[in-house]
Amino acid sequence: MLLLDKVSIITGAAAGIGVGIAELFAQQGAIVYLIDIDGDACEAAAQRINAAGGQAYPHTGDVSKVDSIIGAVQTAASRHGRIDILVNNAGIYPRRLFIEMEEAEWDQMHAVNLKSVFHLCKLVVPHMIEQRSGKIINLSSVTFFKGLANLSHYVATKGGMIGFSRSLARELGPHNVHINCITPGAIKTEGEVIHADPAMIAEIQRRQCLDRRLLPLDVARVALFLASELSDGMTGQTINVDGGLILY
């Protein structure tokens, strides 16, 4: 098992990519702490993981508010004496024309998608520095490379996540703490149907090199690589998981 007894914290872990990562990590021996604003779904995800033989602990929390999530980090650290992996996956992506966007919408997007990364890293990094090891994986988006219309606030947060990860990698490298990003493309999740119609999804698939839908498992496998010793020579990097939609 690549993550045997590794203590992992995963945000936005009740559904989609987040729960896909949590399930795969648990299968690979990790102890997973799930954080999500949807408490019922988070509890159900943890129950499924535990029923399958994994070890999962759910925590209901709003990642944009540090007081709402600090308990999960403190519990993990006190119970196990270490935190090995942090996956910053939580995010929102409502579409809005910039000309119609309100400041409150811009602020909410940044609070959930980007400031949450600040909060979690501030809580977790001291433990990783003390133990001189750690893997942080930030879920950005292929939209950073595409610059999609109607998503200027979203793309700004995902670009900020990449920049933050690169700078933090410089600071934490001497402490043997690794920070890398994943930029998923169009992933088949429960929330996809809210934001994309079948014609749009079919067109994205047509432009991929791989002619198939990408699943949360595709992203989870790359997260597993970044969380394990297999990526010990990497930090400050961004890995595209989009079926070959964008080549760079």
FENPE-V896084 format. One record per residue. N is the residue number from 0. RES is the residue in one letter. SS is DSSP state (H for helix, E for strand, C for the rest). OMEGA is omega in whole degrees, -180 to 180 (999 if undefined). Layout:
n/res/ss/omega
N/RES/SS/OMEGA
N/RES/SS/OMEGA
This chain:
n/res/ss/omega
0/M/C/-175
1/L/C/-176
2/L/C/-175
3/L/C/178
4/D/C/175
5/K/C/-179
6/V/E/-172
7/S/E/174
8/I/E/-177
9/I/E/179
10/T/E/-176
11/G/C/-168
12/A/C/-177
13/A/C/-176
14/A/C/172
15/G/H/-178
16/I/H/-177
17/G/H/-180
18/V/H/175
19/G/H/177
20/I/H/-179
21/A/H/-179
22/E/H/-179
23/L/H/177
24/F/H/-180
25/A/H/177
26/Q/H/180
27/Q/C/171
28/G/C/-178
29/A/C/168
30/I/E/-171
31/V/E/173
32/Y/E/-176
33/L/E/176
34/I/E/178
35/D/E/179
36/I/C/177
37/D/C/-174
38/G/H/-179
39/D/H/180
40/A/H/179
41/C/H/178
42/E/H/-180
43/A/H/179
44/A/H/179
45/A/H/179
46/Q/H/179
47/R/H/-180
48/I/H/180
49/N/H/179
50/A/H/179
51/A/C/177
52/G/C/179
53/G/C/179
54/Q/E/-174
55/A/E/179
56/Y/E/-179
57/P/E/176
58/H/E/177
59/T/E/-178
60/G/C/175
61/D/C/-173
62/V/C/179
63/S/C/-178
64/K/C/-173
65/V/H/180
66/D/H/-178
67/S/H/-174
68/I/H/-175
69/I/H/-179
70/G/H/-179
71/A/H/-180
72/V/H/180
73/Q/H/179
74/T/H/-180
75/A/H/-177
76/A/H/-178
77/S/H/-178
78/R/H/-173
79/H/H/178
80/G/C/-179
81/R/C/170
82/I/C/-173
83/D/C/-172
84/I/E/172
85/L/E/175
86/V/E/177
87/N/E/-176
88/N/C/-174
89/A/C/179
90/G/C/174
91/I/C/-178
92/Y/C/174
93/P/C/-180
94/R/C/178
95/R/C/171
96/L/C/-179
97/F/H/-177
98/I/H/-180
99/E/H/-173
100/M/C/175
101/E/C/180
102/E/H/180
103/A/H/178
104/E/H/176
105/W/H/-178
106/D/H/180
107/Q/H/179
108/M/H/-179
109/H/H/180
110/A/H/-177
111/V/H/-171
112/N/H/-172
113/L/H/-180
114/K/H/177
115/S/H/178
116/V/H/175
117/F/H/-179
118/H/H/-176
119/L/H/180
120/C/H/178
121/K/H/-179
122/L/H/-171
123/V/H/-173
124/V/H/179
125/P/H/178
126/H/H/-179
127/M/H/177
128/I/H/-179
129/E/H/-178
130/Q/H/179
131/R/C/174
132/S/C/176
133/G/E/177
134/K/E/175
135/I/E/-179
136/I/E/-179
137/N/E/-179
138/L/E/176
139/S/C/-178
140/S/C/175
141/V/C/178
142/T/H/175
143/F/H/-179
144/F/H/-177
145/K/H/-178
146/G/C/-174
147/L/C/174
148/A/C/179
149/N/C/-178
150/L/C/-176
151/S/H/179
152/H/H/179
153/Y/H/-179
154/V/H/177
155/A/H/180
156/T/H/-177
157/K/H/173
158/G/H/177
159/G/H/179
160/M/H/179
161/I/H/179
162/G/H/178
163/F/H/-178
164/S/H/-179
165/R/H/-180
166/S/H/-180
167/L/H/177
168/A/H/177
169/R/H/-177
170/E/H/-171
171/L/H/177
172/G/H/179
173/P/H/178
174/H/H/-180
175/N/C/175
176/V/E/-175
177/H/E/177
178/I/E/178
179/N/E/-179
180/C/E/168
181/I/E/176
182/T/E/179
183/P/E/172
184/G/C/180
185/A/C/-177
186/I/E/-180
187/K/E/-180
188/T/C/180
189/E/C/-176
190/G/C/-176
191/E/H/-175
192/V/H/180
193/I/H/-170
194/H/H/-177
195/A/C/177
196/D/C/-177
197/P/H/-179
198/A/H/178
199/M/H/-180
200/I/H/179
201/A/H/180
202/E/H/177
203/I/H/180
204/Q/H/179
205/R/H/-177
206/R/H/175
207/Q/C/170
208/C/C/179
209/L/C/-175
210/D/C/175
211/R/C/174
212/R/C/174
213/L/E/-176
214/L/E/175
215/P/H/179
216/L/H/178
217/D/H/178
218/V/H/-178
219/A/H/-180
220/R/H/177
221/V/H/175
222/A/H/177
223/L/H/176
224/F/H/-178
225/L/H/-179
226/A/H/-173
227/S/C/179
228/E/H/180
229/L/H/-179
230/S/H/-176
231/D/C/178
232/G/C/-175
233/M/C/167
234/T/C/-180
235/G/C/-174
236/Q/C/177
237/T/E/-178
238/I/E/-179
239/N/E/176
240/V/E/-173
241/D/C/179
242/G/C/-179
243/G/C/177
244/L/C/178
245/I/C/178
246/L/C/-179
247/Y/C/999
